Amino acid sequence: MENKTARLTVLIDPNKKKAFEQLCASQDITPSQVVRKLIRDYLAERGVEYGKDSADSHEKNN
């Protein structure tokens, strides 16, 4: 898991939230773990680098 964290607020239909939380609980995984994996996979699929090295190179280029 990442060293530092930041909060991401997502608005979702209450029925979907409940179903999502129940599914996560049935799989012994937290909703946050699922969302973090979705974000990592989404970035990887699109070739987006992130982390300390990519932030440093972005700052140097701007």
C-alpha positions in Angstrom: 0.0 0.0 0.0 1.1 3.6 -0.6 3.0 5.4 2.2 0.8 8.6 2.2 -2.9 8.8 1.6 -5.3 11.4 0.3 -9.1 11.4 0.5 -11.2 11.0 -2.6 -14.9 11.7 -2.2 -17.2 9.9 -4.6 -21.0 10.4 -4.8 -22.9 7.2 -5.5 -26.4 6.0 -5.4 -27.2 4.6 -1.9 -28.5 1.3 -3.3 -25.3 0.7 -5.3 -23.2 1.7 -2.2 -25.0 -0.8 -0.1 -24.6 -3.6 -2.7 -20.9 -2.7 -3.2 -20.2 -2.8 0.6 -22.1 -6.1 1.0 -20.1 -7.7 -1.9 -16.8 -6.4 -0.5 -17.7 -7.8 2.9 -18.6 -11.2 1.4 -15.1 -11.3 -0.2 -13.3 -10.1 3.0 -12.0 -6.9 1.3 -12.7 -3.3 2.0 -14.3 -0.9 -0.4 -11.2 1.2 -0.2 -9.0 -1.7 -1.3 -11.2 -2.3 -4.3 -11.3 1.4 -5.3 -7.5 1.7 -5.0 -7.1 -1.4 -7.2 -9.5 0.0 -9.8 -7.5 3.3 -9.9 -4.1 1.4 -10.2 -5.5 -0.8 -13.0 -7.0 2.2 -14.8 -3.7 4.1 -14.7 -1.7 1.1 -15.8 -4.0 0.3 -18.7 -3.4 3.8 -20.0 0.3 3.8 -19.3 0.1 6.6 -16.7 3.1 6.6 -14.3 2.7 7.8 -10.8 4.7 8.0 -7.6 7.7 10.0 -6.4 9.8 9.6 -9.6 7.0 10.5 -12.0 6.1 13.6 -9.9 9.7 14.7 -9.8 10.1 14.4 -13.6 6.8 16.2 -14.1 8.0 19.1 -12.0 11.3 19.3 -13.8 9.5 19.4 -17.2 7.2 22.4 -16.1 
